[in-house]
Amino acid sequence: MDLTSTIAAALIALALTVFCGWRGARPINVLKGPRMVPWRVLMLGGAVVTLLMTAHVLNLLGMKTGDPRY
């Protein structure tokens, strides 16, 4: 992936993380029943993708983020 698409993917994943965190932190409405969307799991997935895309952006910019022996 090039730099532009990696930054776009990182920003989309960050927006997904923030949105799912906001939805997961809302109080439960007992009258509506249980939540059918696992917001916290989706937030965790978005955070992982954001972290990976951030490391990829740093690699594209010339910083080494892997094992220092290689």
Summary of the structure (lengths in Angstrom):
residues: 70
radius of gyration: 16.4
end to end distance: 21.8
largest distance: 57.2
contacts: 149
relative contact order: 0.19
helix: 69%
strand: 0%
